[in-house]
Amino acid sequence: MSTTTNDATNASRKTQEHRLSGNMGVGELVMSVLAFSSPLTTVAGFIPVLLMFSGHTAPGIYLVLTAMLLIFSVGFVKMSRSVPNPGGFYAFVTAGLGKPAGLGGAFLALFGYMFIGYFAPPLFAVTLQGFVKSTLNGPDIPWYWYALGIIVVTTALAYHRIDLSARVLTTVMLLEVTVVVIFDIFSFATSGARVEHGLGFSMPWLTDAGLGLALLFAVGNFFGFEATVIYREEVKNPEKTIPRATYLAVAGIGLFYAIAAWAYVTFVGADNVQAAAEQNTVNLFFDSASALVGKIFSDIATILLITSILASMLSVQNIAARYSFSLATDRVLPSALGRVHPRHKSPFISSLAIGLIWGVATVIFSVLGVSPDSLYPIASGSGSFAVLLLMFITSLAVFVYFFRRRRSERELFWQTIVAPIISFIFLGVITYLSITNYSELIGGSTLMTVIFMTVTFALFFGGIGYAFFLRSKRPDVYARLGRQKI
């Protein structure tokens, strides 16, 4: 009897040693998700690009995407309760489509998030380099030193307990949101004298010329809400926190960006905003902010843009590290990547490994003389496509999972059938648009398009093939796929 008790105690202790831990609430979890899209970077950098394609329908495009992704969240939240482990899309695809598809999805996720995260070092470097030279009249420091510096900072934060990252992200997000809200208020407040420019916006139509590219660029601003289930072990009361944070994150992101886009339309004018975005894409936000609030406000916004990039990179690194941790826990990747820090309860080895990969990539690109301006659109675009493809696969997995269960368990038809079908069709359309417009997505050549798209699909199908290999040669590892044993 004593031996049995000791064995149970040892097993419990071993399980706890391999579990992450944290104390995030709904607010901190939502802010961690919001940080992924980097609000100020999106408002200053991505919305002007969206305005180029969509003009005064940009706010409506965000509203459409919000509605569609809220529908996706219905099945997503239901799945989080039915598959209560922290594997994210990896666990969901495994549960719905089987272990081979699940492993392929995990490889897509790890690749996607690591590439999305690498948009930050070169963009941070270019932004800070320009600010130091032009605003502060400082020295001309090579871009790679700035890039390596931000990698060290985010890796140090990701190394520690998730609560530290959450506090940093929450603080930065509140400052960013404040700046954007001030911009919105001043824009709407001054619109009374600009009636001739037009104050309203229109909803998009299927016949709009730039609708496909507009949807494609805008949907990436919502990525990262998968973190609500990835942090399952690190939040308070996950059964309540995860659903609330998911819906709040999707709705909050959509409305926040819709209002910001509307503020652009209001200030510049519905008839002029598309042309203005084409002529002044890079500086449209800062020139508008300077005209509305003043030069000092514009400079403050520039500083917060720099911290916004850092926060986004930290958010992505935390998610990527947990995917690496999940795969290592399932023994697909080296077991060292699945180690939990004894004090911080963080996936510290995985966090260090991702930071090291980004650092090595920075050194290689700098030695090869690659311009940082060409790096961040390729990293962001290729990574976003991988995550979008995974979301499309996940929507199918959710439908299949609940469709199979309908024979044995009674589930709400809307949550388990209708919502997953709608999201599957919608994400299928966006995925098709991504494939047909991939060169615009990454801002690269035909050769780069072929290379990165081939690599993306090879990761998914390679993961499927590797899973079959594990089933044949290492059945103990195969049994664990999808965080089935935690």
Disulfide bonds with the S-S distance in Angstrom:
none
